[in-house]
Amino acid sequence: MLELLTRKRVDIEEESNVTSLVSWVRFIWLEIGKIDEIVDPDIANAFPNSRVLARQVTEVLLLALRCTKRKPCERPTMKDITSFYQKNIFRLSCDDVDMVNEDVVDVAPQPYSVPFFSTNPVSDA
C-alpha cells in the first residue's frame, strides 16, 4: 500500500545510504505530519483541495502503517482489512458533494523516480 500511495520503491537509495520506505513514511508522518509530503504528487494534483481524497488517503496511509508494525500480533488481520474497506470511508457524504464536481484526471503510473535524501531519516534498528 505504501508503494501505491508514494510511488516509491521499498528501499530508497542515496549514495551509500539506504532508507526503507516504511522508515521514510513513518519519519515524515510523525515528524512533519503532512500527508502531501508522503503521497505521490500525481494523486494530490489530480484532486486539489479535495477533503474527500485527503480523508481517504489518510485512512489508507494509517492502515498501511498499521500493517507494517514490528510485532505481527499488532498488525491487522485480513478480516480487519476487508472490514476497513467495507466501511463508509469510500462513500460520499452530504458534506462531500464537492467531489462530484471534480474533474477526472489521468493519473496513470509513471516510472519510479529515486528521490534525493541527504541523510537516512530513520533507521530500522
N, C-alpha and C positions, 0 to 999 in steps of 0.2 A: 504494500500500500504506500509506503514512503517513497518508493521509486516512482510510482504513478503520480503522486502529489508533487514531487520535486523535480522530476525528470533528471535525476542524478543517479550515478552508479552507486552500488553498495559501498565500495571503497573509493574515497576521493583522494587522489594522489596529487601531491605538490612537492616537487623536488624530492627530498628524502623522507618527507613526512607523509604518512598515510592516515587519514581520518575516516572512521566508519560513518556511514550515512546516519545511523542511529545516534551516534555521539554528536554529530553536527546538528541534527534536528533538535535533540534534547538541549544542547547548549543554546541555540537560537531561541527556542521556546521559553526556556527557564530564565535566561539572562536578558533577552531583549523583549520577548513576549509578543512579537509581531508576526502574524501568520503570513503576511505578504513578503517577509524576508525568507520564508521557507518554501512557499508554493511556487510552482512553475509560473513564470510571468504570463505565459500564454493563457493560462486558466484565468488568472486575475484580470488580464486585459480584455478577455472575451466578454466579461460582465462587470464593467466598472461600477463601483458604488452599489453593488447588489448585496443587500442584507441576507437574502436567501442563500446565495452562494457562500458568503462568508461563514454563515452558521453551519451549512452542510460540510464545507471543507474543514472547518474547525472540529466538528464532531468526528469526521473520518480521521483527522490527524490524531486526535486524542485516543481513538480506538487503536490506531496503528501503534501509538506509543505504549498502550497497554499490552499489545501483542508482543512487544519487544522487552518486556520486563525480564530481569535476570532469572528470577525464580519461576520455573514453569507453573507452579501452583498459583501464582499471582496473575497469570495470563488468562484471558477469556477463553472459554471453550468455543467450539464451532457452533454449539447451540446458542451461546451468548451472542456470537457474531450475527447469526441469522436472525435472532430476536432483535438485535440492534437495527438491522436493515428493514425489518418489518414494522418498526415504529413509524410514527408520523414525521420523522425529520426530513423525509424526502417528499412530503406533500405540501401543497400550498395552503397557507392560512389566509384569512381575510387581510391580515397586515402585510402580506407578501405580494399583493397584486402587482407591484411594480415589475415583478419578474415576467409577468405575462406580456408586458410591452417591450421587453428587452429583445434586441436583435440577436439572432443566432449567428455566431461567428465560427468560422472553420478554425479549430484548434488541433488539427491533425498533428501527430507527433513529429517532432523534428529530431535530427541526430543529437546524441548526447553531447554536451559541452562540458569540459572539465573546468570547474570554477577555480579561481585563484584564491588560495588561503596562505597568508604569510606565516601562520603558526597552526599547530594542532590544537583546536579549541578545547576539546575534552578527550581525555584518554579513556579507553575501555577497561583499564585496570581496576 
